[in-house]
Amino acid sequence: MVDQLLRWADLQADRRWDTLVVGNGLSINIWSDFAYTRLFEKADLKHSARQLFSDFATENFETVLQALWHAERTLTALGRRTAAVTALYDHVQSALFQAVHQVHVPWRRIDRSSLTRIYKAMKLYRHVFTLNYDLLTYWAAMESGATSAIRDFFWSHHNTFDIKDATLEPDNTGLLYLHGGLHLWHDSKTGLTGKWTKRSGGTLLASLETNFKSIPSRRPLFVSEGTSAQKMAVIRRSDYLTYALQTLSDNTSDTVIFGASFGTQDKHIVTAIASGPRRHIAISIRPGTPAQNDAAMAKYRSNLPQHELVFFDSTSHPLGDPSLTIR
């Protein structure tokens, strides 16, 4: 019963919560198709492409695209033909973005007032960490334009990340993508990590494939691996992703976890949260039967035994408001 769970308003009044960790529950609450998170399974890949994923024992597009890019550069240096490798790179990249468009909510379906409400909910925190690589939090953060109080650390030259310039202003909220994002890129040639930007959110989603094809050395930066160990291998290769996870690990403030179920594939996230000092952690639970609620709470307690856990009804939080759902 819902009565088992606290109301968010009561918890919010009780103490200051400076950290928010957002999982796929936010995205699913708005657009049910986001429940399909395995883009590899959705992608229409031909046999030669799937063979590469199998050979590398990965479901991560970034890994395969990186390998193909380096193969093309190597063949060029050797004076060999590159047409077949280039064609396979283009195929994998196109399959990825076709899968993205199949599952992603279209910009035209998003109510601007919903983005404003998400923005207002996020900016109450000092740090927001998201496990999602869709564009919802990006669109919400950009809803206030240049005056946005939510900063994503891509404020260096040409919207890139610079670990030497990552100091957050006191009145701002830091938004960090723990598993990357569809709008983020890593450049194999320069080693830089950055983001694509457009003044219109809809234009950004529609133009992602064109953007990446315009600069072949840039690969999408998002972690779509199936296991925690595989995810960590990708994270360690990126200064930005490593910084984001380390910032979560170093966090000492009371924390809200919304819409994150923490399966075995997210062990590295649980480890990062657990590594901090003992503190209060408020966790959203989607209301079910008493037995379902108890099982969900027991799982969180086993993952975070050293912290003071409280549980609240996810629908009582602004990010779980049923009125945000697109029907």
KOLTOR-339287 format. One line per 8 residues: for each residue x, y, z of N, C-alpha, C, O, CB. Coordinates in steps of 0.2 Angstrom, whole numbers. Glycine has a CB too. Example, Ala and Ser with C-alpha at 12.3 -4.5 7.8 and 13.67 -1.06 7.14 Angstrom:
66,-28,39,62,-22,39,66,-16,39,71,-17,42,57,-22,45 ~ 64,-11,35,68,-5,36,64,0,39,67,6,40,70,-3,29
***
This chain:
4,-6,0,0,0,0,4,6,0,10,6,2,-5,0,6 ~ 2,12,-3,5,18,-3,7,20,4,12,24,5,1,23,-7 ~ 2,18,9,3,21,16,10,18,19,12,21,24,-2,18,20 ~ 13,13,16,20,11,18,25,16,17,30,16,21,21,4,15 ~ 24,20,12,29,25,10,28,32,12,22,34,13,30,25,2 ~ 33,36,13,32,43,15,31,47,9,31,45,4,39,45,19 ~ 28,53,11,27,58,6,33,62,5,37,64,10,21,62,7 ~ 35,64,-1,41,68,-3,41,75,1,46,77,4,42,69,-10
35,78,1,34,84,4,37,84,12,40,89,14,27,87,4 ~ 35,79,15,37,78,22,45,77,23,47,80,27,34,72,25 ~ 48,74,18,55,73,19,58,79,17,64,81,20,57,67,14 ~ 56,83,12,59,89,10,59,94,15,63,98,16,55,92,4 ~ 53,94,19,53,99,25,57,97,31,59,101,35,46,99,27 ~ 59,91,31,63,88,37,70,90,37,74,91,42,62,81,37 ~ 73,90,30,81,92,30,82,94,23,78,94,18,85,85,32 ~ 89,96,22,91,99,16,94,93,12,98,89,14,96,105,16
92,92,6,94,87,1,98,90,-4,95,93,-8,89,82,-1 ~ 105,89,-4,109,93,-9,111,89,-15,113,91,-20,115,95,-6 ~ 110,82,-15,112,78,-21,106,74,-23,102,71,-19,117,73,-19 ~ 105,74,-30,100,70,-33,103,65,-38,107,67,-42,95,74,-37 ~ 101,58,-38,103,53,-42,97,51,-46,92,49,-43,107,47,-39 ~ 97,52,-53,91,51,-57,92,44,-61,98,44,-64,89,57,-61 ~ 88,40,-61,88,34,-65,82,34,-70,79,39,-72,87,28,-61 ~ 81,28,-74,77,28,-79,70,29,-77,65,30,-82,78,21,-83
68,29,-71,61,30,-69,59,37,-71,53,37,-72,61,29,-61 ~ 63,42,-71,61,48,-73,59,48,-80,53,50,-82,66,53,-72 ~ 63,45,-85,62,45,-92,55,41,-93,51,43,-97,68,42,-95 ~ 55,35,-90,49,31,-91,42,34,-89,37,33,-92,50,24,-87 ~ 43,38,-83,37,42,-81,34,46,-86,28,48,-87,38,45,-75 ~ 39,49,-90,37,54,-96,35,50,-102,30,52,-106,42,59,-97 ~ 39,45,-104,38,42,-111,40,35,-110,45,33,-109,43,45,-116 ~ 34,30,-110,35,23,-108,40,20,-113,43,15,-111,28,20,-109
41,22,-119,46,18,-123,53,19,-121,57,15,-123,45,21,-130 ~ 54,23,-116,61,23,-113,62,17,-109,68,16,-107,62,29,-109 ~ 57,13,-108,59,7,-104,63,2,-108,66,-2,-105,52,3,-102 ~ 63,3,-115,68,-1,-119,74,3,-119,75,7,-123,64,-2,-126 ~ 79,1,-115,85,4,-115,91,1,-118,96,4,-119,87,5,-107 ~ 90,-5,-121,96,-9,-124,95,-7,-132,92,-11,-136,95,-16,-123 ~ 99,-2,-134,99,0,-141,102,-5,-145,100,-5,-151,103,7,-141 ~ 106,-9,-143,110,-14,-147,104,-19,-149,105,-21,-155,115,-18,-143
100,-21,-145,94,-25,-147,90,-22,-152,87,-26,-156,91,-28,-141 ~ 89,-16,-151,84,-12,-156,87,-11,-163,84,-10,-168,82,-6,-152 ~ 94,-10,-163,97,-8,-169,97,-13,-175,97,-19,-173,104,-6,-168 ~ 96,-11,-181,95,-15,-187,102,-16,-190,104,-12,-194,90,-13,-192 ~ 106,-20,-187,113,-21,-189,114,-27,-193,111,-33,-192,118,-22,-183 ~ 118,-26,-199,119,-32,-203,124,-37,-200,127,-35,-195,122,-30,-210 ~ 125,-43,-203,129,-48,-200,136,-46,-198,139,-47,-193,129,-54,-204 ~ 140,-42,-203,147,-41,-202,147,-36,-196,152,-36,-192,149,-37,-208
142,-32,-195,143,-27,-189,142,-31,-183,145,-30,-178,137,-21,-190 ~ 137,-35,-183,135,-39,-177,141,-44,-175,143,-45,-169,129,-43,-177 ~ 145,-46,-180,151,-50,-179,156,-46,-175,160,-48,-171,154,-52,-185 ~ 157,-39,-177,162,-35,-173,160,-34,-166,164,-35,-161,162,-28,-176 ~ 153,-33,-164,151,-33,-158,153,-39,-154,155,-39,-148,143,-31,-157 ~ 152,-45,-157,153,-51,-154,160,-52,-153,162,-54,-147,150,-57,-158 ~ 165,-50,-158,172,-51,-157,175,-47,-151,179,-49,-148,175,-49,-163 ~ 172,-41,-150,174,-37,-145,170,-38,-138,171,-35,-133,173,-29,-147
166,-43,-138,162,-45,-133,159,-39,-129,159,-37,-123,166,-48,-127 ~ 155,-35,-134,152,-28,-131,145,-27,-134,144,-30,-140,157,-23,-133 ~ 141,-23,-131,135,-20,-134,136,-13,-135,131,-9,-136,129,-23,-130 ~ 142,-10,-134,143,-3,-134,145,-1,-140,150,-3,-143,148,-1,-128 ~ 141,4,-143,142,7,-150,149,11,-150,152,10,-155,137,11,-152 ~ 150,14,-145,156,18,-144,162,14,-145,167,16,-149,157,22,-138 ~ 163,8,-143,168,3,-143,169,1,-150,175,1,-153,167,-3,-139 ~ 164,-1,-154,164,-3,-161,166,3,-165,170,2,-170,158,-6,-163
163,8,-164,164,14,-169,172,16,-168,175,18,-173,160,20,-167 ~ 174,16,-162,181,18,-161,186,13,-164,191,15,-168,183,18,-153 ~ 184,7,-164,188,2,-167,188,3,-175,194,2,-178,186,-5,-166 ~ 183,4,-178,182,5,-185,186,12,-187,189,12,-192,175,6,-187 ~ 185,17,-183,189,23,-185,196,22,-185,200,25,-189,187,29,-180 ~ 199,19,-180,206,17,-180,208,13,-185,213,13,-188,208,14,-173 ~ 204,8,-187,205,4,-193,206,8,-199,210,6,-203,200,-2,-194 ~ 201,12,-200,202,17,-206,208,21,-206,211,21,-212,195,21,-206
210,24,-201,216,28,-200,222,23,-202,227,26,-205,217,31,-193 ~ 222,17,-199,228,13,-200,228,11,-208,234,11,-211,227,6,-196 ~ 223,9,-211,223,8,-218,225,14,-222,229,13,-227,216,5,-220 ~ 223,19,-220,225,25,-224,233,26,-223,236,28,-228,222,32,-221 ~ 235,25,-217,243,26,-216,247,21,-221,252,22,-223,244,25,-209 ~ 244,15,-222,247,10,-225,246,10,-233,248,6,-237,245,3,-223 ~ 242,15,-235,240,16,-242,235,11,-245,235,9,-251,246,16,-246 ~ 231,8,-240,226,3,-242,219,6,-243,218,11,-241,226,-3,-237
215,2,-247,208,5,-248,204,5,-241,205,0,-237,205,0,-253 ~ 200,10,-240,197,11,-234,189,10,-235,185,11,-230,198,17,-230 ~ 187,10,-241,180,10,-243,175,5,-239,170,7,-236,179,9,-250 ~ 178,-1,-238,173,-6,-234,173,-4,-227,167,-5,-224,176,-13,-235 ~ 178,-2,-224,178,0,-217,174,6,-216,170,7,-211,185,1,-214 ~ 175,11,-220,171,17,-220,163,16,-220,159,19,-217,173,22,-225 ~ 162,11,-225,155,10,-226,152,6,-220,146,7,-218,154,5,-232 ~ 156,2,-217,154,-2,-211,153,3,-205,148,3,-201,158,-7,-209
157,8,-204,157,13,-199,150,17,-200,147,18,-195,163,18,-199 ~ 149,19,-206,143,23,-208,137,19,-206,132,21,-204,143,25,-215 ~ 137,12,-208,131,8,-206,130,7,-199,124,8,-197,132,1,-209 ~ 135,6,-195,134,6,-187,132,12,-184,127,12,-180,141,4,-184 ~ 134,18,-187,132,24,-184,125,25,-186,121,28,-182,137,30,-187 ~ 123,24,-192,116,25,-194,111,21,-190,106,23,-188,115,24,-202 ~ 113,14,-189,109,10,-186,108,12,-179,102,11,-176,112,3,-186 ~ 113,15,-176,113,18,-169,107,23,-169,103,23,-164,119,20,-166
108,28,-173,103,34,-173,96,32,-175,92,35,-173,106,39,-177 ~ 96,27,-179,89,25,-181,86,22,-175,80,23,-173,89,20,-186 ~ 90,18,-171,87,15,-164,85,20,-159,80,20,-156,92,10,-161 ~ 89,25,-159,88,31,-154,82,34,-156,78,35,-152,94,36,-155 ~ 80,35,-162,74,39,-164,68,35,-163,63,37,-162,75,41,-172 ~ 69,28,-164,63,24,-162,61,24,-155,55,23,-154,65,16,-164 ~ 66,25,-150,64,24,-143,63,31,-140,60,32,-135,69,20,-140 ~ 66,36,-143,66,43,-140,60,47,-141,57,47,-147,72,47,-142
58,50,-136,52,55,-136,53,60,-141,58,64,-140,49,57,-130 ~ 49,62,-146,50,67,-151,50,74,-147,46,75,-142,45,67,-157 ~ 54,79,-149,54,85,-146,47,89,-146,44,92,-142,59,90,-149 ~ 43,87,-152,36,91,-153,31,88,-148,26,91,-147,34,90,-160 ~ 33,82,-145,28,79,-140,29,82,-133,24,81,-129,28,72,-140 ~ 34,85,-132,36,87,-125,33,94,-124,33,99,-127,43,88,-124 ~ 29,94,-118,26,101,-116,31,105,-113,35,103,-108,20,99,-111 ~ 32,111,-115,37,116,-112,36,116,-105,41,117,-101,37,123,-116
30,116,-102,29,117,-95,31,111,-91,33,112,-85,21,118,-94 ~ 31,105,-94,34,100,-91,42,100,-90,44,98,-85,33,93,-95 ~ 45,103,-95,52,104,-95,54,109,-89,59,108,-86,55,106,-102 ~ 50,114,-89,51,119,-84,50,116,-77,54,118,-72,46,125,-85 ~ 45,112,-76,44,109,-70,50,104,-68,52,104,-62,38,105,-70 ~ 53,101,-73,59,96,-72,65,101,-70,69,99,-65,60,92,-78 ~ 65,106,-73,71,111,-72,71,114,-65,76,114,-61,71,117,-77 ~ 65,116,-63,64,118,-56,65,113,-51,68,115,-45,57,121,-55
63,107,-52,65,101,-47,72,100,-47,75,99,-41,61,95,-49 ~ 76,100,-52,83,99,-52,87,104,-49,92,103,-46,85,97,-59 ~ 85,110,-50,89,116,-48,89,117,-40,92,121,-38,87,122,-51 ~ 85,113,-37,85,113,-30,91,110,-27,92,110,-21,78,110,-27 ~ 94,106,-31,100,102,-28,107,105,-30,107,109,-35,100,95,-31 ~ 112,104,-27,119,106,-28,121,102,-34,125,104,-39,123,106,-22 ~ 120,95,-34,123,91,-39,117,86,-41,113,84,-37,129,87,-37 ~ 116,85,-48,112,81,-51,116,76,-55,119,78,-60,106,84,-55
115,69,-53,119,64,-57,113,60,-61,109,58,-57,123,60,-52 ~ 114,59,-67,109,55,-71,112,49,-74,118,50,-77,106,60,-76 ~ 109,44,-73,111,37,-77,108,37,-84,110,32,-87,108,31,-72 ~ 104,42,-86,101,41,-92,105,45,-98,108,50,-96,94,44,-92 ~ 105,42,-104,108,46,-109,103,49,-114,105,51,-119,113,41,-113 ~ 97,49,-112,92,52,-117,93,60,-116,97,62,-112,85,50,-115 ~ 89,64,-119,89,71,-119,85,75,-115,85,81,-115,88,73,-126 ~ 81,71,-110,76,74,-106,79,79,-101,77,85,-101,72,69,-102
84,77,-98,87,82,-93,91,87,-96,91,93,-94,92,78,-88 ~ 94,86,-102,97,91,-106,92,96,-108,93,102,-107,101,88,-112 ~ 87,94,-111,81,99,-113,79,103,-107,78,109,-108,75,95,-116 ~ 78,100,-102,75,103,-96,80,108,-93,79,114,-92,74,98,-90 ~ 87,107,-93,92,111,-91,93,117,-96,94,123,-93,99,108,-91 ~ 91,116,-102,92,122,-107,85,126,-107,85,131,-111,93,119,-114 ~ 80,124,-104,74,127,-104,74,135,-102,71,139,-105,69,124,-100 ~ 79,136,-98,80,143,-96,85,147,-100,87,153,-99,82,144,-89
88,144,-105,93,147,-110,99,149,-106,102,145,-102,89,153,-113 ~ 102,154,-108,108,157,-106,108,158,-98,113,158,-95,110,163,-110 ~ 102,159,-96,102,161,-88,101,155,-84,100,155,-78,96,165,-87 ~ 101,149,-87,100,142,-83,105,142,-77,111,143,-78,101,136,-88 ~ 102,140,-72,107,139,-66,109,132,-66,113,130,-61,102,140,-59 ~ 108,128,-70,110,121,-71,116,121,-76,115,122,-82,104,116,-73 ~ 122,119,-73,128,119,-78,130,112,-78,130,108,-74,133,123,-75 ~ 132,110,-85,134,103,-86,142,102,-87,144,96,-89,131,101,-92
146,107,-85,153,106,-85,156,106,-92,162,105,-93,155,100,-82 ~ 152,108,-97,155,108,-104,155,116,-106,152,118,-111,150,104,-109 ~ 158,120,-102,158,127,-103,165,129,-105,166,135,-106,157,131,-96 ~ 170,125,-107,176,127,-110,175,128,-117,170,128,-120,182,121,-108 ~ 181,129,-121,181,131,-128,177,126,-132,178,120,-132,188,131,-130 ~ 172,129,-136,168,125,-140,164,120,-137,163,114,-139,172,122,-146 ~ 162,122,-131,157,117,-127,161,110,-126,158,105,-127,151,116,-131 ~ 167,111,-123,171,105,-121,172,104,-114,171,109,-110,178,105,-125
174,98,-111,175,97,-104,183,98,-103,187,95,-107,172,91,-102 ~ 184,102,-98,191,103,-96,192,101,-89,189,105,-85,194,110,-98 ~ 195,96,-87,195,94,-80,199,99,-75,198,100,-69,199,87,-79 ~ 203,104,-79,206,109,-75,202,115,-74,203,120,-71,213,111,-79 ~ 196,115,-77,191,121,-77,184,118,-75,180,118,-79,191,125,-83 ~ 184,115,-69,178,111,-67,175,113,-61,172,110,-57,179,104,-67 ~ 176,120,-59,174,123,-53,167,125,-54,166,130,-58,179,128,-50 ~ 162,123,-50,155,125,-50,154,131,-46,156,132,-40,151,119,-48
151,136,-49,149,142,-45,144,141,-39,140,136,-40,146,147,-50 ~ 145,144,-34,141,143,-28,133,142,-29,130,138,-26,142,148,-23 ~ 131,146,-33,123,146,-34,121,142,-40,115,142,-41,121,153,-35 ~ 125,138,-43,123,134,-48,122,127,-46,125,124,-41,129,134,-54 ~ 119,123,-50,118,116,-49,122,112,-55,122,114,-61,110,114,-50 ~ 126,107,-53,130,104,-57,126,98,-60,124,94,-56,137,102,-54 ~ 126,97,-66,123,91,-69,128,87,-73,132,89,-77,117,93,-75 ~ 128,80,-70,133,76,-73,130,69,-76,126,66,-72,138,74,-67
132,67,-82,129,62,-85,134,56,-84,139,55,-87,129,63,-93 ~ 132,51,-79,136,46,-77,138,41,-82,143,38,-82,133,42,-71 ~ 133,40,-87,134,35,-92,134,39,-99,132,36,-104,128,30,-92 ~ 136,45,-99,136,49,-105,129,51,-107,124,51,-103,139,45,-110 ~ 129,54,-113,122,56,-116,123,56,-124,128,56,-127,121,63,-114 ~ 117,56,-127,116,56,-134,119,62,-137,121,62,-143,109,55,-136 ~ 119,67,-134,122,74,-136,129,75,-135,132,80,-137,118,80,-133 ~ 132,70,-132,139,71,-130,144,67,-135,142,62,-138,141,68,-123
150,69,-136,155,66,-140,162,66,-137,163,70,-133,155,70,-147 ~ 165,61,-140,173,60,-138,176,60,-145,174,57,-149,174,54,-134 ~ 181,64,-146,185,65,-152,191,61,-151,196,62,-147,187,72,-153 ~ 192,56,-156,197,51,-156,204,54,-158,209,52,-156,196,45,-161 ~ 203,60,-162,209,63,-164,212,68,-159,218,68,-158,207,67,-171 ~ 208,72,-156,210,77,-151,210,75,-144,213,78,-140,206,83,-152 ~ 206,70,-143,205,67,-136,200,71,-132,199,70,-126,212,67,-132 ~ 197,76,-135,192,80,-131,186,77,-130,184,73,-134,192,87,-135
182,79,-125,175,77,-124,171,84,-124,173,89,-121,174,73,-118 ~ 165,83,-128,161,89,-128,154,88,-130,152,82,-129,164,94,-134 ~ 150,93,-131,143,92,-132,141,95,-139,143,101,-140,138,94,-126 ~ 136,92,-142,133,96,-148,127,101,-145,124,99,-140,129,91,-153 ~ 127,107,-147,122,111,-145,118,114,-151,121,115,-156,125,117,-141 ~ 111,115,-150,107,119,-155,102,123,-151,101,121,-145,103,114,-159 ~ 100,128,-153,96,133,-150,89,129,-149,85,131,-144,95,139,-154 ~ 87,125,-153,81,121,-153,82,114,-151,86,111,-154,77,122,-159
79,111,-146,80,104,-144,78,100,-149,81,95,-150,76,103,-138 ~ 73,101,-153,71,97,-158,76,96,-164,77,91,-166,64,99,-161 ~ 79,102,-165,84,102,-170,90,98,-168,93,94,-172,86,109,-172 ~ 92,98,-162,97,94,-159,96,86,-160,100,83,-163,98,95,-152 ~ 90,84,-158,89,77,-159,89,75,-166,91,69,-168,82,75,-156 ~ 86,79,-171,85,77,-178,92,77,-181,93,74,-186,80,82,-181 ~ 96,81,-179,103,83,-182,109,79,-179,114,80,-182,104,90,-182 ~ 108,74,-174,113,71,-171,117,67,-176,123,67,-176,111,66,-166
114,63,-180,117,59,-185,121,63,-190,127,61,-192,112,54,-189 ~ 118,68,-193,122,73,-197,128,76,-194,133,77,-197,117,78,-200 ~ 127,78,-187,133,81,-184,139,76,-183,144,78,-185,131,83,-177 ~ 137,70,-181,143,65,-181,146,63,-187,152,63,-188,140,59,-177 ~ 142,63,-193,145,62,-199,149,67,-202,154,66,-206,140,60,-204 ~ 148,73,-199,151,79,-202,159,79,-199,163,82,-202,148,86,-200 ~ 160,76,-193,166,76,-190,167,68,-188,166,67,-182,167,81,-184 ~ 170,64,-193,170,57,-192,174,55,-185,173,49,-183,173,54,-197
179,59,-183,183,57,-177,179,58,-171,181,55,-166,189,62,-177 ~ 173,61,-171,169,61,-165,164,55,-165,161,54,-169,165,68,-165 ~ 164,52,-159,160,46,-158,155,48,-152,157,52,-147,164,40,-156 ~ 149,45,-152,144,46,-147,147,44,-140,150,39,-140,137,43,-148 ~ 146,48,-135,149,46,-128,143,44,-124,140,48,-120,153,52,-125 ~ 141,38,-124,136,35,-119,138,28,-118,140,24,-123,129,36,-121 ~ 137,26,-112,138,19,-110,132,14,-110,128,15,-106,141,19,-103 ~ 132,10,-115,127,5,-116,129,-2,-115,125,-6,-117,124,6,-123
134,-3,-111,136,-10,-110,131,-14,-105,127,-11,-102,143,-10,-106 ~ 132,-20,-106,127,-24,-102,129,-26,-95,124,-28,-91,126,-31,-106 ~ 135,-25,-93,137,-27,-86,141,-21,-83,143,-17,-87,142,-33,-86 ~ 141,-21,-76,145,-16,-73,152,-16,-75,155,-10,-76,144,-17,-65 ~ 155,-21,-75,163,-22,-77,164,-19,-84,169,-15,-85,165,-29,-77 ~ 159,-20,-89,160,-17,-95,159,-10,-95,162,-6,-99,155,-21,-100 ~ 154,-8,-91,153,-1,-91,159,3,-88,161,8,-90,147,1,-86 ~ 162,0,-83,168,3,-80,174,4,-85,177,9,-85,170,-1,-74
174,-1,-89,180,-1,-94,179,5,-99,184,8,-100,180,-8,-98 ~ 173,6,-100,171,12,-105,172,19,-101,175,24,-103,164,12,-107 ~ 170,19,-95,171,25,-90,178,27,-89,180,33,-90,167,24,-84 ~ 182,22,-88,189,23,-87,193,26,-93,198,30,-92,193,17,-85 ~ 190,25,-99,193,28,-105,192,35,-106,194,39,-110,191,24,-111 ~ 187,38,-102,185,45,-103,186,49,-97,184,47,-91,177,45,-104 ~ 190,55,-98,191,59,-92,185,62,-89,184,63,-83,196,65,-94 ~ 180,63,-94,173,66,-91,169,61,-87,167,63,-82,169,69,-97
169,55,-90,165,50,-86,168,48,-80,165,47,-75,164,44,-91 ~ 175,48,-80,179,46,-74,177,52,-68,177,50,-63,186,46,-75 ~ 178,58,-71,176,64,-66,169,63,-63,168,65,-57,177,70,-70 ~ 164,62,-67,158,62,-65,157,56,-60,154,57,-55,153,60,-71 ~ 159,50,-61,159,45,-56,163,46,-50,160,45,-44,161,38,-59 ~ 169,49,-50,172,51,-44,169,57,-40,169,56,-34,179,54,-47 ~ 166,61,-44,162,66,-40,156,63,-36,155,65,-30,159,72,-45 ~ 153,58,-39,148,55,-35,151,51,-29,148,51,-24,144,50,-40
156,48,-30,160,44,-25,162,49,-19,162,47,-14,166,40,-28 ~ 164,55,-21,167,59,-16,161,63,-12,162,67,-8,171,64,-19 ~ 155,62,-15,149,66,-12,148,64,-4,148,58,-2,143,64,-16 ~ 147,69,0,146,68,7,139,71,9,137,70,15,151,72,11 ~ 135,73,5,128,77,7,123,72,7,123,66,3,127,82,2 ~ 117,73,10,111,69,10,109,69,3,109,74,-1,106,72,15 ~ 106,63,1,105,61,-6,98,59,-7,96,55,-3,111,56,-8 ~ 96,61,-13,89,58,-15,91,53,-22,94,55,-26,84,64,-17
88,47,-21,88,43,-27,82,42,-30,77,40,-27,92,36,-25 ~ 81,44,-36,74,44,-39,74,40,-46,78,41,-50,72,51,-41 ~ 70,35,-46,69,31,-52,75,26,-54,76,25,-60,68,35,-58 ~ 79,24,-49,85,20,-51,84,14,-47,84,13,-41,92,24,-49 ~ 84,8,-51,82,2,-47,89,-2,-45,89,-6,-41,79,-3,-52 ~ 95,0,-48,101,-2,-46,101,-10,-47,102,-14,-43,103,-1,-39 ~ 101,-12,-54,102,-19,-55,110,-21,-55,114,-17,-53,100,-21,-62 ~ 111,-27,-56,118,-29,-56,123,-25,-61,129,-24,-60,119,-37,-57
120,-23,-66,124,-19,-71,126,-12,-68,130,-8,-71,120,-18,-77 ~ 123,-10,-63,124,-3,-60,128,-4,-53,128,0,-49,118,0,-58 ~ 132,-10,-52,136,-11,-46,141,-5,-45,142,-3,-39,140,-17,-47 ~ 144,-2,-50,149,3,-50,145,9,-47,149,13,-43,152,5,-56 ~ 139,11,-48,136,16,-46,134,15,-38,135,20,-34,129,18,-50 ~ 132,9,-37,130,8,-30,137,8,-26,137,11,-20,128,1,-29 ~ 142,6,-28,149,6,-25,151,14,-24,153,15,-18,154,3,-29 ~ 150,18,-29,151,25,-28,147,28,-22,150,32,-18,150,29,-34
141,27,-22,136,30,-17,138,27,-10,138,31,-5,129,28,-19 ~ 139,21,-10,141,17,-3,147,20,0,148,19,6,141,10,-4 ~ 152,22,-5,159,24,-2,159,30,2,164,31,6,163,25,-8 ~ 154,34,2,154,40,5,152,39,13,151,34,15,149,45,3 ~ 153,44,17,152,44,24,144,42,25,140,43,21,154,50,28 ~ 143,40,31,136,38,33,132,44,33,133,50,36,136,35,40 ~ 126,44,29,122,50,28,115,48,27,113,42,26,124,54,23 ~ 110,52,26,103,51,25,102,50,17,105,54,13,98,56,28
99,45,15,97,44,8,90,42,7,87,38,10,102,38,5 ~ 87,46,3,79,46,2,79,42,-5,81,45,-10,76,52,3 ~ 75,37,-5,74,33,-11,67,32,-13,62,31,-9,77,26,-10 ~ 66,34,-19,59,33,-22,57,26,-23,61,22,-26,58,37,-28 ~ 51,24,-22,48,18,-23,41,19,-27,37,23,-25,47,14,-17 ~ 41,15,-33,34,16,-36,29,11,-32,31,5,-31,35,13,-44 ~ 24,14,-30,19,11,-25,17,4,-28,15,4,-34,14,15,-23 ~ 17,-1,-24,14,-8,-26,11,-11,-20,8,-7,-16,20,-12,-29
10,-17,-20,8,-21,-15,13,-20,-9,18,-19,-10,6,-28,-16 ~ 10,-22,-3,15,-21,3,21,-26,2,27,-24,4,11,-23,9 ~ 20,-32,-1,25,-37,-2,30,-34,-7,36,-34,-7,23,-43,-5 ~ 28,-31,-13,32,-28,-18,36,-22,-15,42,-21,-16,28,-25,-24 ~ 33,-18,-11,36,-12,-8,42,-15,-3,47,-12,-3,31,-8,-4 ~ 40,-20,1,45,-23,6,51,-25,2,57,-24,4,42,-28,10 ~ 50,-29,-4,55,-32,-8,60,-26,-10,66,-27,-10,52,-36,-13 ~ 57,-21,-13,61,-16,-16,65,-12,-10,71,-11,-12,56,-10,-19
62,-11,-5,66,-8,1,71,-12,3,77,-10,5,61,-6,7 ~ 70,-19,4,75,-24,6,81,-24,1,87,-24,4,72,-31,7 ~ 80,-23,-5,85,-23,-10,90,-17,-9,96,-17,-9,82,-23,-17 ~ 87,-11,-8,91,-5,-7,95,-6,0,100,-4,0,86,1,-7 ~ 92,-8,5,95,-9,11,101,-14,11,106,-13,14,90,-12,17 ~ 101,-19,7,106,-24,6,112,-20,2,118,-22,3,104,-30,2 ~ 110,-16,-3,115,-12,-7,119,-7,-3,124,-5,-4,112,-9,-13 ~ 115,-3,2,118,3,5,117,2,13,113,6,16,114,9,3
120,-3,16,118,-5,23,121,0,28,118,0,33,121,-12,25 ~ 126,4,26,129,8,31,125,15,31,127,19,35,136,9,29 ~ 121,16,27,117,23,27,110,23,30,107,18,31,117,25,19 ~ 108,29,32,101,30,35,96,30,29,96,36,26,101,36,39 ~ 93,25,27,88,25,22,81,27,24,78,24,29,88,19,18 ~ 78,31,20,71,32,20,68,31,13,71,32,8,69,39,23 ~ 61,29,13,58,28,7,52,32,6,48,33,10,57,20,6 ~ 51,34,0,45,38,-2,41,36,-8,44,33,-12,47,46,-2
35,38,-8,31,37,-14,33,41,-20,33,47,-20,24,38,-13 ~ 36,38,-25,39,41,-31,34,46,-34,36,51,-37,41,36,-36 ~ 27,45,-34,22,49,-37,21,55,-33,18,60,-36,16,45,-38 ~ 24,56,-27,23,62,-23,29,67,-24,29,72,-22,23,60,-16 ~ 34,65,-28,39,69,-30,38,72,-37,35,70,-41,46,65,-31 ~ 40,79,-38,39,82,-44,41,78,-50,38,79,-55,43,89,-44 ~ 47,74,-50,49,71,-56,45,64,-57,45,62,-62,56,69,-55 ~ 41,62,-52,36,57,-53,29,58,-54,25,54,-54,37,52,-47
28,65,-55,21,67,-55,18,64,-61,20,65,-67,21,75,-56 ~ 12,60,-61,9,57,-66,7,62,-72,6,60,-78,3,53,-64 ~ 6,68,-70,4,73,-75,9,75,-80,8,77,-86,1,80,-72 ~ 15,73,-79,21,73,-84,20,68,-89,24,69,-95,27,73,-80 ~ 17,63,-88,17,57,-93,14,59,-100,8,63,-100,13,51,-90 ~ 17,58,-105,14,59,-112,10,53,-114,13,47,-114,20,60,-117 ~ 4,54,-116,0,48,-117,-2,49,-125,-6,44,-127,-7,48,-113
***
